[in-house]
Amino acid sequence: MKTIFWAGDSTVKQNSILTFPQTGIGQVFDRYTKRYEVVIANMAENGRSTKQFIDEGRLAPIYDQLKKDDFLFIQFGHNDEKVADPARYADPDTDFCVNLEKFVNVARNKGAHPVFITPVTRRKRETAAFSHDRWAEAMRRTGKRLDVPVIDLTKMSEELVDHLPEEESAKLYMIFPAGMYRYYPDGKEDNTHLQPEGAMIYAGMIAKGLKALGGIYAELLCEEYDEWMEGQQ
C-alpha cells in the first residue's frame, strides 16, 4: 500500500462538515487514485506557507510516517506570498526555494518520492498581490535544480479560468448568494477557495500531470482514468 502525503494550505486541506461546500484538492484526489492500493494522508492546513509549516513542526509527523516508495506532494504559494506577514512570507528568490528543498530532503531521506505542485490560481489575479507568477516560477526552477517533477497547476488552472465565462468560473470557487448554505448565511465572494466542482477539476489536472510523468507516478491512477480522460476530450 502506497501513501501520498500532501503538504499544503487551505486549497488542499481536508475540510470538515462545518465548512461545506469549501473543498480542498487533496480532499477529493482519491477519486483519481487506485482503490485499496493508494492512501491519501492529507496534512495540509489552512493559512500555511512553507515557512510556517516548517516552523510549526508539521514536517516531523510526515517524516515519521513516510516509508520507502511513498509520495510527498508539496503544494504551496498562496501564503508564502504574504509579504506583510513575516510569520508566513517566503521570498521566491531565496527562502521559498530553501524551504522547498527541506521538503524534498524529508521525502528522499525516507526513500519517498517528492512532487512539486505549483499553486492553483486565484479566480481574480489582476494585481501582483494576487498572482502566483514568482512563486510558481521558483517552484519550477527548484524542481529543475533538484530533479523533482513539477506539475504546473498554476499554468493549467490559469488557462482554464481565463477561458471560462465569468459565471462558469464562479462555480469553481466559494462564490454564492446568501441563504444557500447553513454556515454561510450571508453568502460568500471568495476567489481563492474551492467548491467541490473546482476541487475535482483541479485534482483532475494534477492527475493528468501524473499521467504525463509516466512510470511510478502514472501507476498511482485508478483503472478508470483512461476512460475518464476520453470523456474530457
N, C-alpha and C positions, 0 to 999 in steps of 0.2 A: 504494500500500500504506500503510494507516494503522497506527500503533503505539499500543498502550495501555501506557504506562509506569505501573508500580504501585509506589508508595512506601508502606511499611508495616512491620509487625512479623511475629512468628512465626506469627500466624494467617493471614498472607497468603503467606509465603515459599515459594519452591521448595525442597522438601526433597530430600535425597539418598537413595539406596537404604539407607543405614545408619541412617536414622531411620524407615523404614517400620514401621507404617502412618501415621505422622504426615503430614498433607497440608495444604498451605496453600490458601486460597481462590483466590489468583491462579494456583496450580499447575494447577487444573482449569478455569479460566474459559474457555479456548479451546474447550471443548465447546459453548459458547453463542454463539460469535462466527463470523463468516463465514470459511470456509476460503479460503486464498490471497489474502484481502483485508485481514485484520486480524492483526497480530502482537502477542503479549504479551511485554513486556520487564519481567520481574518483578524489581524492585530492592529488594524488602522484605528485611529482615534480622532475625534473632532478637533480641529484647530491646530493640529500639529504640523510643524515643519521638520526638516531633517535635524536641525539643531535641537529643538525642544524634545523630539522623540528620543534622541540620544541622551540629552541632559537628564531626562526623567527616568533613564534606565530601562526604556522599553525594548531595547535590543537584547537585553540579558535573557528574558524568558524565551525569546526566539532562538537565541544561541543554544540555550539549554535543551530545547525541544527538537531542533534541527537534526536530521540524520542524513547519512550519505544518500545522494541522488534525490533528495527533496529539492524544492524550488523556493527561492525568495523573490517575490515580485516587489519592486521598490517604486512607489508612485507618489512623488511629492512635487511641490512647486507653489501651490496656492498660498501657503502661509510663509514659505521662505521669502516671498516677495514683499512682505510687510515691513518696509524699511523703518516705519515709525515704532515698531515693537522690537526692541533689542533681544527679548527672550526668544523670538522666533526668526528674525531676519537672518538670512544667509546669502552673502554676496555671491552672485552667479559666477564670478571670475575667480573666486578664492574659496571661501568657506563651504559653499554648496558642493563644490567638487570634492573637497576633502571629506565632507560628511558622507557623500555617496560612496566614496572608497571604503569608508568604515563599514557600511552595509555589505559591500562586496566581500570584504575580508571576513566578516562574520559567516557569510554563506560558504566561502571557499575553505575556511578553516575546518568546517564540518563536512566537507565533500559534497556540498549542495550547490545548486546552480542559480546564480543571481540573474535577474532580468530587470532592466530599466524600462519603465513605462512613463512617458512624458505626460504632464498633467492634462486632464480633459479641459477643453476650452470653456470659458465663461460664455454665456449667450451674448452678452454685450461686452465688447472689448475696444471701444472707440479710443480710449486713452491708454497711455503706457501703464498706468496703475492697474489696469485690468487685463493686460496682455501677458502671456507666458513666454514671450519670444526669447528673452535672455536665459531663462531657466531651462526651457526646453532645449535650447541650443547647447547649454552647459552639460545637460544630460547626454545629448548626442555625442558631444566631444569627449566626455569622460568615458562613455561606453566604448568609443573607438580606442581610447588610450589604454583602457583596462581589458579590452577584448570581452566586453559584456554585451550581449544582444540588447538592442533597443527597439521597443515597439513604440512607434511615433503616434501616440493617441492624440497629441496636440494637433498635429497636421491633419489627421483623419477627421477629427471632430470639428475643427475649424472649417474644413471643406464642406462638411455636412450642413452645419449651421448657416454658412454663407449661401448654400444652395436652396435651403428650405424657405418657404414663405414664413413671415413673422408668426402667424397664428399656428403654424405647424411646429416650428422650433420651440414655441412656448410650451407645447405639450410635453417636451422632454424635461423641462425644468420645473422648479417649485413655483409655478405661476397659476393661480386660480382665484376665483372670487370668494367673497365672504359666504359662509354658510355651507360650504361643501364638505368640510372635514371638522370633526368634533374638536380637535386640538388646535385648529387654526380658525377660530370663529370669525376673525377679521379678514380672512383670505391671506394671500401671500404674493409677493412680487420679488422672487429670488432667482437671479440669473446665474447662480453658481451651483446650487444643489439640485439633485435629480429626482424626478418621479420614476416609478417603475419602468415606464417605457423608455425613458432616457438611459437608465442604468442598463437595461437589457441591450439596447442598441450599441452603447459604448463598450459593454462587455463583449459583444459580438465582434467589434473592431479589434479588441485585444486577441480574441480567438483567431481572427484572420491573420493577425501578426504572428501568432504561434504557428499557424499552418504554414505561413511563408518561411519561417525559420527552419521548418522541417525537423527530422530526427527526433530527439527526445522531447522537443517542445511540441511538435505536432502529435506525438503519441499521447499527450495528455487529453486530447479532444475526444468527445464521445463518438460512438459509432454512427449517430445520425448527422454528424457535422456536414458531410459531403452533400447529403440530401437537403439540408437546411441551406447550404450555400447555393445550390441550384435554384432554390426558391427566391434568393436575393437578386438574381440576375435578370 
